Amino acid sequence: MTFQLIFTAQYEKRAALFLKRHPELEKQYLKTLQLLEMNPHHPSLRLHALSGRLQGLHSVSINISYRITLELLIHDEEIIPVNVGDHEAVY
Protein backbone atom coordinates (compact mmCIF):
# COMPACT_ATOMS: atom_id res chain seq x y z
CA MET A 1 0.00 0.00 0.00
CA THR A 2 1.37 3.41 -0.91
CA PHE A 3 0.37 6.71 0.61
CA GLN A 4 -0.22 10.01 -1.11
CA LEU A 5 1.68 13.07 0.06
CA ILE A 6 -0.43 16.23 -0.07
CA PHE A 7 1.59 19.43 0.08
CA THR A 8 -0.09 22.63 1.21
CA ALA A 9 1.15 26.00 -0.02
CA GLN A 10 2.22 26.83 3.54
CA TYR A 11 4.28 23.65 3.81
CA GLU A 12 5.88 24.21 0.40
CA LYS A 13 7.09 27.64 1.58
CA ARG A 14 8.48 26.14 4.79
CA ALA A 15 10.21 23.33 2.89
CA ALA A 16 11.72 25.76 0.37
CA LEU A 17 13.09 27.91 3.20
CA PHE A 18 14.41 24.82 5.00
CA LEU A 19 16.20 23.59 1.87
CA LYS A 20 17.59 27.07 1.16
CA ARG A 21 19.10 27.10 4.67
CA HIS A 22 20.24 23.46 4.50
CA PRO A 23 21.01 22.53 0.87
CA GLU A 24 23.24 19.70 2.10
CA LEU A 25 20.12 17.92 3.43
CA GLU A 26 18.18 17.86 0.15
CA LYS A 27 18.97 14.20 -0.63
CA GLN A 28 18.04 13.06 2.89
CA TYR A 29 14.87 15.17 2.80
CA LEU A 30 13.76 13.70 -0.54
CA LYS A 31 14.57 10.17 0.63
CA THR A 32 12.42 10.76 3.72
CA LEU A 33 9.50 11.85 1.53
CA GLN A 34 9.92 8.78 -0.70
CA LEU A 35 9.93 6.46 2.31
CA LEU A 36 6.81 8.18 3.66
CA GLU A 37 4.98 7.44 0.42
CA MET A 38 6.11 3.81 0.32
CA ASN A 39 5.85 2.94 4.00
CA PRO A 40 5.35 5.59 6.71
CA HIS A 41 6.10 2.92 9.33
CA HIS A 42 9.60 2.22 7.97
CA PRO A 43 11.92 1.97 11.01
CA SER A 44 14.40 4.57 9.75
CA LEU A 45 11.67 7.25 9.80
CA ARG A 46 11.09 6.78 13.54
CA LEU A 47 7.42 7.72 13.13
CA HIS A 48 5.81 8.69 16.41
CA ALA A 49 2.70 10.49 17.59
CA LEU A 50 3.10 13.89 19.22
CA SER A 51 1.38 15.09 22.36
CA GLY A 52 0.56 18.36 24.06
CA ARG A 53 -0.20 21.26 21.75
CA LEU A 54 0.79 19.11 18.75
CA GLN A 55 -1.53 16.25 19.67
CA GLY A 56 -3.01 14.72 16.53
CA LEU A 57 0.21 15.20 14.55
CA HIS A 58 3.09 12.79 14.01
CA SER A 59 6.79 13.28 13.44
CA VAL A 60 9.36 11.53 11.28
CA SER A 61 13.11 11.98 11.23
CA ILE A 62 15.15 13.26 8.33
CA ASN A 63 18.25 12.63 10.42
CA ILE A 64 19.23 12.94 14.09
CA SER A 65 18.74 16.72 14.13
CA TYR A 66 15.90 17.43 11.69
CA ARG A 67 12.26 16.36 11.60
CA ILE A 68 9.10 16.66 9.57
CA THR A 69 5.84 17.01 11.47
CA LEU A 70 2.85 15.69 9.62
CA GLU A 71 -0.78 14.81 9.71
CA LEU A 72 -1.16 11.11 9.00
CA LEU A 73 -4.58 10.11 7.71
CA ILE A 74 -4.42 6.33 7.68
CA HIS A 75 -8.03 5.80 6.57
CA ASP A 76 -7.60 7.93 3.43
CA GLU A 77 -4.00 6.82 2.82
CA GLU A 78 -2.95 10.47 2.84
CA ILE A 79 -0.03 12.21 4.51
CA ILE A 80 -0.03 15.98 4.84
CA PRO A 81 3.37 17.43 5.86
CA VAL A 82 2.92 20.36 8.25
CA ASN A 83 6.41 21.62 9.12
CA VAL A 84 10.07 20.79 8.59
CA GLY A 85 13.10 21.83 10.60
CA ASP A 86 15.14 21.12 13.69
CA HIS A 87 13.61 20.01 16.97
CA GLU A 88 12.92 23.55 18.22
CA ALA A 89 11.42 24.72 14.92
CA VAL A 90 8.90 21.93 14.53
CA TYR A 91 7.99 21.30 18.16
N, CA, C and O atoms as CSV, one atom per row, in Angstrom:
chain,resi,resn,atom,element,x,y,z
A,1,MET,N,N,0.841,-1.171,0.000
A,1,MET,CA,C,0.000,0.000,0.000
A,1,MET,C,C,0.894,1.244,0.000
A,1,MET,O,O,1.812,1.353,0.813
A,2,THR,N,N,0.628,2.158,-0.892
A,2,THR,CA,C,1.365,3.413,-0.907
A,2,THR,C,C,0.459,4.541,-0.429
A,2,THR,O,O,-0.764,4.478,-0.554
A,3,PHE,N,N,1.076,5.546,0.109
A,3,PHE,CA,C,0.370,6.710,0.611
A,3,PHE,C,C,0.572,7.871,-0.341
A,3,PHE,O,O,1.526,7.891,-1.118
A,4,GLN,N,N,-0.324,8.830,-0.277
A,4,GLN,CA,C,-0.217,10.013,-1.115
A,4,GLN,C,C,0.192,11.190,-0.239
A,4,GLN,O,O,-0.453,11.483,0.768
A,5,LEU,N,N,1.263,11.856,-0.631
A,5,LEU,CA,C,1.677,13.069,0.060
A,5,LEU,C,C,0.907,14.244,-0.521
A,5,LEU,O,O,0.847,14.417,-1.739
A,6,ILE,N,N,0.324,15.045,0.351
A,6,ILE,CA,C,-0.433,16.227,-0.072
A,6,ILE,C,C,0.262,17.446,0.510
A,6,ILE,O,O,0.280,17.638,1.726
A,7,PHE,N,N,0.827,18.262,-0.353
A,7,PHE,CA,C,1.588,19.425,0.079
A,7,PHE,C,C,0.721,20.677,0.035
A,7,PHE,O,O,0.157,21.017,-1.005
A,8,THR,N,N,0.620,21.357,1.171
A,8,THR,CA,C,-0.091,22.629,1.212
A,8,THR,C,C,0.862,23.739,0.773
A,8,THR,O,O,2.079,23.560,0.793
A,9,ALA,N,N,0.316,24.863,0.384
A,9,ALA,CA,C,1.147,26.004,-0.017
A,9,ALA,C,C,2.022,26.449,1.151
A,9,ALA,O,O,3.185,26.804,0.960
A,10,GLN,N,N,1.466,26.429,2.349
A,10,GLN,CA,C,2.218,26.834,3.541
A,10,GLN,C,C,3.406,25.892,3.766
A,10,GLN,O,O,4.508,26.351,4.068
A,11,TYR,N,N,3.190,24.587,3.623
A,11,TYR,CA,C,4.284,23.650,3.810
A,11,TYR,C,C,5.340,23.834,2.725
A,11,TYR,O,O,6.535,23.791,3.016
A,12,GLU,N,N,4.920,24.035,1.495
A,12,GLU,CA,C,5.885,24.206,0.403
A,12,GLU,C,C,6.797,25.397,0.665
A,12,GLU,O,O,7.987,25.339,0.359
A,13,LYS,N,N,6.260,26.473,1.225
A,13,LYS,CA,C,7.085,27.637,1.578
A,13,LYS,C,C,8.078,27.271,2.678
A,13,LYS,O,O,9.253,27.631,2.610
A,14,ARG,N,N,7.593,26.551,3.695
A,14,ARG,CA,C,8.475,26.140,4.791
A,14,ARG,C,C,9.577,25.216,4.289
A,14,ARG,O,O,10.735,25.355,4.682
A,15,ALA,N,N,9.219,24.276,3.425
A,15,ALA,CA,C,10.206,23.333,2.893
A,15,ALA,C,C,11.238,24.056,2.030
A,15,ALA,O,O,12.429,23.757,2.109
A,16,ALA,N,N,10.792,24.997,1.213
A,16,ALA,CA,C,11.723,25.758,0.366
A,16,ALA,C,C,12.711,26.543,1.227
A,16,ALA,O,O,13.904,26.577,0.927
A,17,LEU,N,N,12.223,27.169,2.288
A,17,LEU,CA,C,13.094,27.909,3.196
A,17,LEU,C,C,14.059,26.963,3.908
A,17,LEU,O,O,15.241,27.273,4.052
A,18,PHE,N,N,13.559,25.819,4.349
A,18,PHE,CA,C,14.407,24.822,4.999
A,18,PHE,C,C,15.530,24.384,4.060
A,18,PHE,O,O,16.692,24.337,4.463
A,19,LEU,N,N,15.189,24.064,2.817
A,19,LEU,CA,C,16.201,23.590,1.868
A,19,LEU,C,C,17.160,24.704,1.453
A,19,LEU,O,O,18.315,24.435,1.126
A,20,LYS,N,N,16.696,25.937,1.463
A,20,LYS,CA,C,17.586,27.070,1.159
A,20,LYS,C,C,18.626,27.211,2.270
A,20,LYS,O,O,19.793,27.503,2.010
A,21,ARG,N,N,18.181,26.998,3.519
A,21,ARG,CA,C,19.096,27.100,4.673
A,21,ARG,C,C,19.990,25.873,4.803
A,21,ARG,O,O,21.099,25.965,5.328
A,22,HIS,N,N,19.514,24.725,4.329
A,22,HIS,CA,C,20.238,23.461,4.501
A,22,HIS,C,C,20.311,22.685,3.185
A,22,HIS,O,O,19.774,21.581,3.103
A,23,PRO,N,N,20.954,23.228,2.161
A,23,PRO,CA,C,21.007,22.525,0.872
A,23,PRO,C,C,21.687,21.168,0.963
A,23,PRO,O,O,21.425,20.294,0.136
A,24,GLU,N,N,22.548,20.974,1.941
A,24,GLU,CA,C,23.238,19.700,2.103
A,24,GLU,C,C,22.297,18.571,2.538
A,24,GLU,O,O,22.667,17.399,2.479
A,25,LEU,N,N,21.080,18.923,2.974
A,25,LEU,CA,C,20.124,17.921,3.428
A,25,LEU,C,C,19.093,17.543,2.364
A,25,LEU,O,O,18.194,16.748,2.636
A,26,GLU,N,N,19.210,18.098,1.170
A,26,GLU,CA,C,18.183,17.863,0.148
A,26,GLU,C,C,18.000,16.375,-0.161
A,26,GLU,O,O,16.866,15.905,-0.250
A,27,LYS,N,N,19.092,15.631,-0.325
A,27,LYS,CA,C,18.972,14.198,-0.629
A,27,LYS,C,C,18.275,13.448,0.500
A,27,LYS,O,O,17.398,12.621,0.249
A,28,GLN,N,N,18.660,13.733,1.737
A,28,GLN,CA,C,18.042,13.060,2.886
A,28,GLN,C,C,16.564,13.432,2.991
A,28,GLN,O,O,15.725,12.583,3.292
A,29,TYR,N,N,16.255,14.694,2.744
A,29,TYR,CA,C,14.874,15.168,2.799
A,29,TYR,C,C,14.016,14.440,1.759
A,29,TYR,O,O,12.929,13.954,2.072
A,30,LEU,N,N,14.513,14.372,0.521
A,30,LEU,CA,C,13.763,13.700,-0.544
A,30,LEU,C,C,13.622,12.204,-0.271
A,30,LEU,O,O,12.580,11.616,-0.564
A,31,LYS,N,N,14.653,11.590,0.283
A,31,LYS,CA,C,14.569,10.171,0.633
A,31,LYS,C,C,13.500,9.952,1.708
A,31,LYS,O,O,12.755,8.974,1.658
A,32,THR,N,N,13.431,10.855,2.666
A,32,THR,CA,C,12.417,10.758,3.720
A,32,THR,C,C,11.023,10.825,3.120
A,32,THR,O,O,10.146,10.052,3.505
A,33,LEU,N,N,10.807,11.740,2.182
A,33,LEU,CA,C,9.497,11.847,1.533
A,33,LEU,C,C,9.161,10.584,0.747
A,33,LEU,O,O,8.017,10.131,0.764
A,34,GLN,N,N,10.148,10.011,0.058
A,34,GLN,CA,C,9.916,8.778,-0.698
A,34,GLN,C,C,9.543,7.628,0.229
A,34,GLN,O,O,8.627,6.859,-0.064
A,35,LEU,N,N,10.251,7.515,1.342
A,35,LEU,CA,C,9.928,6.462,2.309
A,35,LEU,C,C,8.531,6.646,2.889
A,35,LEU,O,O,7.809,5.672,3.101
A,36,LEU,N,N,8.153,7.899,3.146
A,36,LEU,CA,C,6.809,8.179,3.660
A,36,LEU,C,C,5.747,7.664,2.701
A,36,LEU,O,O,4.754,7.072,3.124
A,37,GLU,N,N,5.956,7.889,1.420
A,37,GLU,CA,C,4.983,7.435,0.421
A,37,GLU,C,C,4.918,5.909,0.354
A,37,GLU,O,O,3.838,5.331,0.228
A,38,MET,N,N,6.070,5.269,0.438
A,38,MET,CA,C,6.108,3.813,0.317
A,38,MET,C,C,5.658,3.112,1.591
A,38,MET,O,O,4.888,2.153,1.545
A,39,ASN,N,N,6.148,3.602,2.734
A,39,ASN,CA,C,5.852,2.943,4.003
A,39,ASN,C,C,6.129,3.911,5.156
A,39,ASN,O,O,7.267,4.001,5.616
A,40,PRO,N,N,5.115,4.631,5.628
A,40,PRO,CA,C,5.346,5.590,6.710
A,40,PRO,C,C,5.807,4.938,8.021
A,40,PRO,O,O,6.276,5.629,8.925
A,41,HIS,N,N,5.675,3.631,8.125
A,41,HIS,CA,C,6.100,2.923,9.332
A,41,HIS,C,C,7.498,2.328,9.192
A,41,HIS,O,O,7.911,1.524,10.028
A,42,HIS,N,N,8.233,2.712,8.149
A,42,HIS,CA,C,9.600,2.223,7.968
A,42,HIS,C,C,10.422,2.620,9.201
A,42,HIS,O,O,10.355,3.768,9.641
A,43,PRO,N,N,11.191,1.688,9.759
A,43,PRO,CA,C,11.921,1.967,11.006
A,43,PRO,C,C,12.848,3.184,10.952
A,43,PRO,O,O,13.005,3.877,11.957
A,44,SER,N,N,13.454,3.451,9.811
A,44,SER,CA,C,14.396,4.573,9.747
A,44,SER,C,C,13.704,5.933,9.877
A,44,SER,O,O,14.360,6.929,10.181
A,45,LEU,N,N,12.403,5.986,9.653
A,45,LEU,CA,C,11.674,7.253,9.795
A,45,LEU,C,C,11.395,7.590,11.258
A,45,LEU,O,O,11.190,8.754,11.601
A,46,ARG,N,N,11.387,6.586,12.107
A,46,ARG,CA,C,11.089,6.776,13.536
A,46,ARG,C,C,9.777,7.546,13.741
A,46,ARG,O,O,9.712,8.501,14.515
A,47,LEU,N,N,8.752,7.108,13.036
A,47,LEU,CA,C,7.425,7.721,13.135
A,47,LEU,C,C,6.908,7.614,14.559
A,47,LEU,O,O,6.941,6.543,15.164
A,48,HIS,N,N,6.431,8.727,15.087
A,48,HIS,CA,C,5.810,8.694,16.407
A,48,HIS,C,C,4.766,9.798,16.523
A,48,HIS,O,O,4.871,10.853,15.899
A,49,ALA,N,N,3.758,9.520,17.341
A,49,ALA,CA,C,2.695,10.492,17.591
A,49,ALA,C,C,3.214,11.564,18.537
A,49,ALA,O,O,4.039,11.295,19.411
A,50,LEU,N,N,2.721,12.776,18.351
A,50,LEU,CA,C,3.097,13.889,19.219
A,50,LEU,C,C,2.003,14.115,20.252
A,50,LEU,O,O,0.871,13.658,20.091
A,51,SER,N,N,2.356,14.822,21.305
A,51,SER,CA,C,1.384,15.095,22.361
A,51,SER,C,C,1.403,16.585,22.683
A,51,SER,O,O,2.109,17.365,22.045
A,52,GLY,N,N,0.625,16.957,23.672
A,52,GLY,CA,C,0.564,18.363,24.063
A,52,GLY,C,C,-0.120,19.195,23.006
A,52,GLY,O,O,-1.135,18.783,22.444
A,53,ARG,N,N,0.434,20.373,22.728
A,53,ARG,CA,C,-0.199,21.262,21.754
A,53,ARG,C,C,-0.147,20.721,20.325
A,53,ARG,O,O,-0.861,21.213,19.451
A,54,LEU,N,N,0.685,19.722,20.086
A,54,LEU,CA,C,0.789,19.110,18.750
A,54,LEU,C,C,0.067,17.765,18.677
A,54,LEU,O,O,0.273,16.987,17.746
A,55,GLN,N,N,-0.779,17.504,19.669
A,55,GLN,CA,C,-1.530,16.248,19.668
A,55,GLN,C,C,-2.329,16.129,18.375
A,55,GLN,O,O,-2.926,17.103,17.917
A,56,GLY,N,N,-2.339,14.951,17.798
A,56,GLY,CA,C,-3.009,14.722,16.526
A,56,GLY,C,C,-2.048,14.730,15.356
A,56,GLY,O,O,-2.402,14.309,14.255
A,57,LEU,N,N,-0.825,15.209,15.586
A,57,LEU,CA,C,0.210,15.197,14.554
A,57,LEU,C,C,1.212,14.096,14.862
A,57,LEU,O,O,1.252,13.560,15.970
A,58,HIS,N,N,2.016,13.772,13.866
A,58,HIS,CA,C,3.086,12.791,14.009
A,58,HIS,C,C,4.389,13.449,13.574
A,58,HIS,O,O,4.384,14.536,12.997
A,59,SER,N,N,5.485,12.791,13.850
A,59,SER,CA,C,6.793,13.283,13.444
A,59,SER,C,C,7.590,12.137,12.841
A,59,SER,O,O,7.478,10.990,13.274
A,60,VAL,N,N,8.394,12.461,11.838
A,60,VAL,CA,C,9.360,11.529,11.276
A,60,VAL,C,C,10.709,12.222,11.234
A,60,VAL,O,O,10.783,13.451,11.208
A,61,SER,N,N,11.762,11.443,11.228
A,61,SER,CA,C,13.111,11.985,11.231
A,61,SER,C,C,13.696,12.042,9.835
A,61,SER,O,O,13.583,11.095,9.057
A,62,ILE,N,N,14.317,13.156,9.532
A,62,ILE,CA,C,15.148,13.263,8.327
A,62,ILE,C,C,16.528,12.721,8.683
A,62,ILE,O,O,17.116,11.937,7.938
A,63,ASN,N,N,17.024,13.151,9.828
A,63,ASN,CA,C,18.251,12.630,10.422
A,63,ASN,C,C,18.163,12.880,11.922
A,63,ASN,O,O,17.079,13.169,12.428
A,64,ILE,N,N,19.251,12.778,12.629
A,64,ILE,CA,C,19.230,12.938,14.085
A,64,ILE,C,C,18.727,14.326,14.496
A,64,ILE,O,O,18.044,14.452,15.512
A,65,SER,N,N,19.050,15.356,13.731
A,65,SER,CA,C,18.739,16.724,14.130
A,65,SER,C,C,17.462,17.300,13.540
A,65,SER,O,O,16.886,18.220,14.121
A,66,TYR,N,N,17.006,16.791,12.406
A,66,TYR,CA,C,15.902,17.433,11.690
A,66,TYR,C,C,14.707,16.499,11.543
A,66,TYR,O,O,14.853,15.290,11.367
A,67,ARG,N,N,13.518,17.101,11.619
A,67,ARG,CA,C,12.262,16.358,11.603
A,67,ARG,C,C,11.270,16.966,10.616
A,67,ARG,O,O,11.413,18.108,10.181
A,68,ILE,N,N,10.274,16.174,10.281
A,68,ILE,CA,C,9.099,16.660,9.566
A,68,ILE,C,C,7.905,16.316,10.448
A,68,ILE,O,O,7.720,15.156,10.816
A,69,THR,N,N,7.098,17.312,10.788
A,69,THR,CA,C,5.844,17.010,11.471
A,69,THR,C,C,4.791,16.848,10.395
A,69,THR,O,O,4.843,17.501,9.353
A,70,LEU,N,N,3.834,15.968,10.657
A,70,LEU,CA,C,2.854,15.694,9.620
A,70,LEU,C,C,1.546,15.223,10.207
A,70,LEU,O,O,1.472,14.756,11.344
A,71,GLU,N,N,0.518,15.360,9.393
A,71,GLU,CA,C,-0.785,14.810,9.705
A,71,GLU,C,C,-0.882,13.513,8.924
A,71,GLU,O,O,-0.735,13.504,7.701
A,72,LEU,N,N,-1.127,12.435,9.618
A,72,LEU,CA,C,-1.159,11.113,9.003
A,72,LEU,C,C,-2.600,10.620,9.010
A,72,LEU,O,O,-3.154,10.319,10.067
A,73,LEU,N,N,-3.198,10.540,7.841
A,73,LEU,CA,C,-4.584,10.110,7.714
A,73,LEU,C,C,-4.591,8.693,7.172
A,73,LEU,O,O,-4.644,8.481,5.960
A,74,ILE,N,N,-4.537,7.730,8.070
A,74,ILE,CA,C,-4.425,6.330,7.681
A,74,ILE,C,C,-5.629,5.885,6.853
A,74,ILE,O,O,-5.464,5.181,5.857
A,75,HIS,N,N,-6.837,6.287,7.251
A,75,HIS,CA,C,-8.028,5.797,6.572
A,75,HIS,C,C,-8.134,6.278,5.126
A,75,HIS,O,O,-8.741,5.594,4.302
A,76,ASP,N,N,-7.570,7.414,4.804
A,76,ASP,CA,C,-7.599,7.930,3.435
A,76,ASP,C,C,-6.282,7.701,2.702
A,76,ASP,O,O,-6.132,8.082,1.541
A,77,GLU,N,N,-5.330,7.073,3.392
A,77,GLU,CA,C,-4.002,6.819,2.824
A,77,GLU,C,C,-3.352,8.111,2.355
A,77,GLU,O,O,-2.718,8.158,1.300
A,78,GLU,N,N,-3.520,9.164,3.159
A,78,GLU,CA,C,-2.949,10.466,2.844
A,78,GLU,C,C,-2.025,10.924,3.959
A,78,GLU,O,O,-2.266,10.663,5.138
A,79,ILE,N,N,-0.971,11.608,3.566
A,79,ILE,CA,C,-0.031,12.207,4.509
A,79,ILE,C,C,0.106,13.675,4.121
A,79,ILE,O,O,0.411,14.001,2.973
A,80,ILE,N,N,-0.121,14.548,5.089
A,80,ILE,CA,C,-0.027,15.982,4.843
A,80,ILE,C,C,1.118,16.538,5.695
A,80,ILE,O,O,0.952,16.710,6.902
A,81,PRO,N,N,2.279,16.823,5.086
A,81,PRO,CA,C,3.366,17.435,5.856
A,81,PRO,C,C,2.924,18.808,6.377
A,81,PRO,O,O,2.250,19.565,5.678
A,82,VAL,N,N,3.316,19.109,7.609
A,82,VAL,CA,C,2.921,20.357,8.245
A,82,VAL,C,C,4.108,21.294,8.411
A,82,VAL,O,O,3.991,22.488,8.137
A,83,ASN,N,N,5.258,20.770,8.859
A,83,ASN,CA,C,6.406,21.615,9.118
A,83,ASN,C,C,7.678,20.780,8.961
A,83,ASN,O,O,7.642,19.553,9.061
A,84,VAL,N,N,8.785,21.449,8.718
A,84,VAL,CA,C,10.071,20.786,8.592
A,84,VAL,C,C,11.119,21.673,9.256
A,84,VAL,O,O,11.075,22.896,9.129
A,85,GLY,N,N,12.053,21.057,9.957
A,85,GLY,CA,C,13.096,21.831,10.601
A,85,GLY,C,C,13.729,21.048,11.728
A,85,GLY,O,O,13.523,19.842,11.867
A,86,ASP,N,N,14.523,21.777,12.549
A,86,ASP,CA,C,15.144,21.115,13.685
A,86,ASP,C,C,14.104,20.959,14.802
A,86,ASP,O,O,12.959,21.391,14.669
A,87,HIS,N,N,14.517,20.350,15.871
A,87,HIS,CA,C,13.610,20.006,16.969
A,87,HIS,C,C,12.856,21.239,17.470
A,87,HIS,O,O,11.640,21.187,17.654
A,88,GLU,N,N,13.559,22.332,17.689
A,88,GLU,CA,C,12.916,23.549,18.218
A,88,GLU,C,C,11.954,24.170,17.218
A,88,GLU,O,O,10.927,24.722,17.614
A,89,ALA,N,N,12.264,24.093,15.941
A,89,ALA,CA,C,11.419,24.723,14.923
A,89,ALA,C,C,10.102,23.994,14.732
A,89,ALA,O,O,9.073,24.628,14.499
A,90,VAL,N,N,10.118,22.678,14.827
A,90,VAL,CA,C,8.897,21.928,14.535
A,90,VAL,C,C,8.098,21.574,15.767
A,90,VAL,O,O,6.912,21.262,15.658
A,91,TYR,N,N,8.717,21.614,16.948
A,91,TYR,CA,C,7.985,21.301,18.164
A,91,TYR,C,C,7.729,22.576,18.904
A,91,TYR,O,O,7.119,22.557,19.973
